[in-house]
Amino acid sequence: MTGFRVTPEQLHSLSGRVRGGAGSIDGELRGLAASVAPLGGDWAGVAQARFQELWAEWQRSAEGLNQALTGIADLLAQAGTAYAGAEEQVARSFG
């Protein structure tokens, strides 16, 4: 029989760390966007247009990464809560 090798506390802790990482990444992305934004007014031509395309693609991908990390954090927290509930239920069944 397979048992759980993780505690609810570990799952909740990891959820917080992943969520914090997502927040840090989001902050870095905003900083990069603020640094890159001024280029739009000073640069023109084919190279600028291609850069803008790639920049927009990169931003979409980065947002997808951030959403994935936030989703993972949510699932870890939900799993921790579910495991804690199961533990409580088993403990109550023993009276």
Backbone as a chain_set.jsonl record, in Angstrom:
{"seq": "MTGFRVTPEQLHSLSGRVRGGAGSIDGELRGLAASVAPLGGDWAGVAQARFQELWAEWQRSAEGLNQALTGIADLLAQAGTAYAGAEEQVARSFG", "coords": {"N": [[0.84, -1.183, 0.0], [0.518, 2.191, -0.797], [1.617, 5.121, 0.791], [1.152, 8.529, 1.919], [3.843, 10.704, 1.475], [4.32, 13.219, 2.134], [3.614, 16.168, 3.953], [0.72, 18.113, 4.963], [1.6, 20.615, 5.782], [4.052, 20.882, 4.474], [3.182, 21.016, 1.825], [1.645, 23.379, 1.876], [3.657, 25.202, 2.544], [5.372, 24.971, 0.325], [3.613, 25.849, -1.621], [3.415, 28.552, -0.918], [6.053, 29.353, -1.426], [6.257, 28.922, -4.206], [4.283, 30.686, -5.084], [5.413, 33.066, -4.188], [7.694, 33.082, -5.8], [6.476, 33.396, -8.294], [5.467, 35.951, -7.949], [7.855, 37.401, -7.719], [8.953, 36.99, -10.254], [7.006, 38.277, -11.763], [7.407, 40.911, -10.909], [9.996, 41.366, -11.927], [9.435, 41.151, -14.654], [7.766, 43.365, -15.055], [9.627, 45.376, -14.518], [11.461, 44.976, -16.627], [9.767, 45.525, -18.791], [9.269, 48.235, -18.352], [11.8, 49.224, -18.834], [12.183, 48.617, -21.523], [10.119, 49.901, -22.857], [10.633, 52.705, -23.57], [12.084, 52.443, -25.958], [10.322, 52.232, -28.062], [9.527, 54.792, -28.988], [11.848, 55.89, -30.002], [12.895, 54.382, -32.037], [12.686, 53.123, -35.296], [11.486, 51.368, -38.187], [12.159, 48.265, -39.996], [13.601, 46.5, -38.355], [12.845, 47.397, -35.831], [10.109, 46.823, -35.888], [10.172, 44.037, -36.048], [11.441, 43.477, -33.645], [9.448, 44.39, -31.876], [7.431, 42.512, -32.414], [8.666, 40.141, -31.51], [9.077, 40.857, -28.85], [6.439, 41.15, -27.927], [5.591, 38.503, -28.229], [7.304, 37.258, -26.394], [6.42, 38.465, -24.026], [3.815, 37.409, -23.856], [4.421, 34.693, -23.508], [5.854, 34.805, -21.105], [3.848, 35.705, -19.409], [2.215, 33.477, -19.522], [3.878, 31.636, -18.205], [3.886, 32.789, -15.651], [1.165, 32.555, -14.992], [0.977, 29.767, -14.981], [2.678, 29.106, -12.825], [1.282, 30.337, -10.725], [-1.072, 28.842, -10.838], [-0.036, 26.309, -10.166], [0.787, 26.849, -7.554], [-1.722, 27.319, -6.382], [-2.887, 24.751, -6.676], [-1.154, 23.2, -5.097], [-1.684, 24.296, -2.569], [-4.403, 23.62, -2.342], [-4.179, 20.822, -2.345], [-2.752, 20.451, 0.03], [-4.646, 21.333, 1.892], [-6.676, 19.459, 1.404], [-5.341, 17.066, 2.128], [-4.893, 17.569, 4.836], [-7.532, 17.649, 5.728], [-8.299, 15.001, 5.209], [-6.603, 13.632, 6.971], [-7.607, 14.571, 9.421], [-10.181, 13.494, 9.32], [-9.655, 10.72, 9.342], [-8.433, 10.523, 11.841], [-10.605, 11.23, 13.493], [-12.247, 9.054, 13.004], [-11.136, 7.07, 14.503], [-11.945, 7.692, 16.942]], "CA": [[0.0, 0.0, 0.0], [1.27, 3.433, -0.906], [1.209, 6.154, 1.738], [1.589, 9.888, 1.614], [5.178, 11.004, 1.964], [4.365, 14.669, 2.24], [2.666, 16.655, 4.955], [-0.019, 19.307, 4.54], [2.43, 21.795, 6.037], [5.03, 20.98, 3.385], [2.475, 21.465, 0.625], [1.315, 24.796, 2.036], [4.909, 25.95, 2.484], [5.81, 24.994, -1.071], [2.677, 26.724, -2.322], [3.836, 29.927, -0.649], [7.32, 29.613, -2.123], [5.975, 29.023, -5.64], [3.546, 31.939, -5.269], [6.405, 34.129, -4.04], [8.502, 33.077, -7.02], [5.663, 33.988, -9.36], [5.44, 37.391, -7.691], [9.178, 37.944, -8.055], [9.057, 36.993, -11.717], [6.118, 39.332, -12.24], [8.096, 42.177, -10.669], [11.086, 41.476, -12.902], [8.839, 41.396, -15.97], [7.338, 44.771, -15.09], [10.841, 46.178, -14.621], [11.955, 44.868, -18.005], [8.841, 46.238, -19.674], [9.513, 49.668, -18.163], [13.082, 49.543, -19.476], [12.077, 48.452, -22.975], [9.079, 50.782, -23.392], [11.124, 53.912, -24.251], [12.613, 52.151, -27.293], [9.273, 52.374, -29.067], [9.485, 56.131, -29.561], [13.142, 56.293, -30.562], [13.372, 53.392, -32.993], [11.722, 52.908, -36.375], [11.974, 50.529, -39.272], [11.875, 46.837, -40.026], [14.177, 45.869, -37.157], [11.996, 47.762, -34.687], [8.857, 46.068, -36.003], [10.46, 42.635, -35.693], [11.678, 43.469, -32.204], [8.149, 44.507, -31.208], [6.76, 41.209, -32.541], [9.315, 39.197, -30.594], [8.827, 41.322, -27.483], [5.055, 40.791, -27.605], [5.568, 37.043, -28.061], [7.98, 36.96, -25.131], [5.536, 38.87, -22.93], [2.736, 36.41, -23.753], [5.005, 33.476, -22.932], [6.177, 35.083, -19.708], [2.573, 35.737, -18.69], [1.809, 32.074, -19.402], [4.692, 31.06, -17.133], [3.395, 33.316, -14.384], [-0.129, 31.92, -14.735], [1.23, 28.366, -14.634], [3.205, 29.061, -11.458], [0.185, 30.664, -9.817], [-1.941, 27.66, -10.822], [0.651, 25.27, -9.392], [0.698, 27.25, -6.148], [-3.107, 27.071, -5.959], [-3.102, 23.305, -6.555], [-0.413, 22.734, -3.918], [-2.443, 24.71, -1.386], [-5.61, 22.788, -2.289], [-3.77, 19.471, -1.949], [-2.432, 20.518, 1.457], [-5.906, 21.422, 2.629], [-7.357, 18.166, 1.267], [-4.61, 16.089, 2.938], [-5.165, 17.874, 6.244], [-8.903, 17.21, 5.986], [-8.312, 13.536, 5.246], [-5.965, 13.244, 8.236], [-8.561, 14.843, 10.5], [-11.274, 12.535, 9.21], [-9.15, 9.425, 9.802], [-8.237, 10.63, 13.289], [-11.936, 11.193, 14.124], [-12.832, 7.721, 12.874], [-10.598, 6.241, 15.577], [-12.647, 8.099, 18.141]], "C": [[0.883, 1.243, 0.0], [0.726, 4.439, 0.09], [1.689, 7.515, 1.284], [2.963, 10.107, 2.221], [5.394, 12.514, 2.059], [3.332, 15.091, 3.282], [1.895, 17.847, 4.39], [0.816, 20.578, 4.719], [3.463, 21.992, 4.931], [4.373, 21.505, 2.107], [2.125, 22.944, 0.713], [2.566, 25.667, 1.965], [5.401, 26.075, 1.042], [4.902, 25.885, -1.911], [3.077, 28.186, -2.141], [5.119, 30.291, -1.38], [7.103, 29.78, -3.625], [5.247, 30.336, -5.929], [4.496, 33.137, -5.15], [7.304, 34.231, -5.258], [7.76, 33.705, -8.189], [5.599, 35.502, -9.194], [6.758, 38.059, -8.039], [9.366, 38.036, -9.565], [8.2, 38.109, -12.295], [6.766, 40.701, -12.054], [9.233, 42.411, -11.656], [10.538, 41.792, -14.294], [8.378, 42.838, -16.103], [8.542, 45.694, -15.231], [11.426, 46.158, -16.028], [11.069, 45.647, -18.972], [9.049, 47.743, -19.564], [10.817, 50.095, -18.829], [12.988, 49.523, -20.995], [11.112, 49.462, -23.591], [9.623, 52.027, -24.098], [11.681, 53.662, -25.654], [11.587, 52.402, -28.39], [9.256, 53.734, -29.733], [10.752, 56.538, -30.286], [13.621, 55.422, -31.714], [12.298, 53.189, -34.045], [12.341, 51.978, -37.406], [11.633, 49.066, -39.089], [12.398, 46.146, -38.773], [13.33, 46.163, -35.927], [10.699, 46.972, -34.711], [9.07, 44.613, -35.603], [10.717, 42.506, -34.204], [10.35, 43.517, -31.452], [7.373, 43.195, -31.272], [7.333, 40.207, -31.542], [9.067, 39.575, -29.137], [7.411, 40.942, -27.047], [4.923, 39.282, -27.389], [6.192, 36.647, -26.724], [7.088, 37.324, -23.946], [4.385, 37.877, -22.752], [3.251, 35.13, -23.099], [5.315, 33.655, -21.453], [4.906, 35.132, -18.863], [2.041, 34.319, -18.507], [2.576, 31.363, -18.302], [4.173, 31.509, -15.775], [2.049, 32.688, -14.015], [0.048, 30.462, -14.337], [1.747, 28.248, -13.204], [2.118, 29.364, -10.434], [-0.786, 29.489, -9.713], [-1.339, 26.519, -10.024], [0.565, 25.589, -7.908], [-0.703, 26.99, -5.604], [-3.358, 25.584, -5.74], [-2.359, 22.721, -5.357], [-1.161, 23.084, -2.638], [-3.707, 23.864, -1.233], [-5.279, 21.37, -1.842], [-3.438, 19.437, -0.464], [-3.679, 20.55, 2.311], [-6.655, 20.094, 2.579], [-6.676, 17.098, 2.12], [-4.881, 16.313, 4.415], [-6.567, 17.415, 6.618], [-9.006, 15.702, 6.082], [-7.698, 13.027, 6.543], [-6.923, 13.433, 9.41], [-9.693, 13.824, 10.495], [-10.842, 11.156, 9.704], [-8.971, 9.444, 11.316], [-9.576, 10.563, 14.02], [-12.537, 9.796, 14.075], [-12.311, 6.767, 13.947], [-11.141, 6.658, 16.94], [-11.85, 8.85, 19.101]], "O": [[1.876, 1.314, 0.724], [-0.488, 4.596, 0.22], [2.521, 7.635, 0.384], [3.207, 9.727, 3.367], [6.526, 12.998, 2.062], [2.304, 14.436, 3.456], [2.354, 18.509, 3.459], [0.742, 21.499, 3.906], [3.72, 23.116, 4.501], [4.943, 22.335, 1.4], [2.288, 23.682, -0.259], [2.533, 26.754, 1.388], [5.795, 27.154, 0.601], [5.368, 26.591, -2.805], [3.078, 28.96, -3.098], [5.258, 31.402, -1.891], [7.688, 30.667, -4.248], [5.557, 31.019, -6.905], [4.396, 34.098, -5.912], [7.64, 35.329, -5.701], [8.34, 34.453, -8.977], [5.667, 36.246, -10.172], [6.775, 39.159, -8.592], [9.872, 39.032, -10.082], [8.624, 38.807, -13.217], [6.684, 41.555, -12.938], [9.409, 43.52, -12.16], [11.109, 42.603, -15.023], [8.577, 43.464, -17.144], [8.493, 46.677, -15.97], [11.836, 47.192, -16.555], [11.562, 46.342, -19.861], [9.009, 48.451, -20.57], [10.919, 51.213, -19.333], [13.638, 50.318, -21.674], [11.283, 49.839, -24.75], [9.106, 52.378, -25.158], [11.742, 54.591, -26.459], [11.946, 52.744, -29.516], [8.995, 53.825, -30.933], [10.721, 57.451, -31.111], [14.661, 55.708, -32.308], [11.117, 53.093, -33.712], [13.56, 51.826, -37.481], [10.92, 48.679, -38.163], [11.714, 45.302, -38.195], [13.121, 45.292, -35.083], [10.238, 46.501, -33.672], [8.245, 44.027, -34.902], [10.271, 41.549, -33.57], [10.151, 42.767, -30.497], [6.728, 42.807, -30.297], [6.599, 39.522, -30.829], [8.869, 38.703, -28.29], [7.208, 40.468, -25.929], [4.228, 38.839, -26.475], [5.659, 35.796, -26.012], [7.011, 36.575, -22.972], [4.022, 37.542, -21.624], [2.587, 34.557, -22.235], [5.065, 32.76, -20.646], [4.893, 34.652, -17.729], [1.482, 33.993, -17.461], [2.002, 30.576, -17.549], [4.036, 30.7, -14.857], [1.822, 32.332, -12.858], [-0.653, 29.971, -13.453], [1.298, 27.382, -12.454], [2.047, 28.715, -9.391], [-1.267, 29.175, -8.625], [-2.047, 25.834, -9.286], [0.301, 24.705, -7.094], [-0.853, 26.494, -4.487], [-3.966, 25.193, -4.743], [-2.882, 21.841, -4.674], [-1.26, 22.261, -1.727], [-4.044, 23.44, -0.128], [-6.013, 20.78, -1.048], [-3.806, 18.489, 0.229], [-3.759, 19.871, 3.334], [-7.204, 19.65, 3.587], [-7.357, 16.304, 2.769], [-5.077, 15.356, 5.165], [-6.775, 16.857, 7.696], [-9.719, 15.178, 6.938], [-8.218, 12.089, 7.148], [-7.037, 12.569, 10.28], [-10.113, 13.35, 11.551], [-11.597, 10.493, 10.415], [-9.323, 8.479, 11.995], [-9.677, 9.91, 15.058], [-13.252, 9.392, 14.992], [-12.963, 5.772, 14.265], [-10.829, 6.045, 17.961], [-12.357, 9.24, 20.153]]}, "num_chains": 1, "name": "protein.A"}
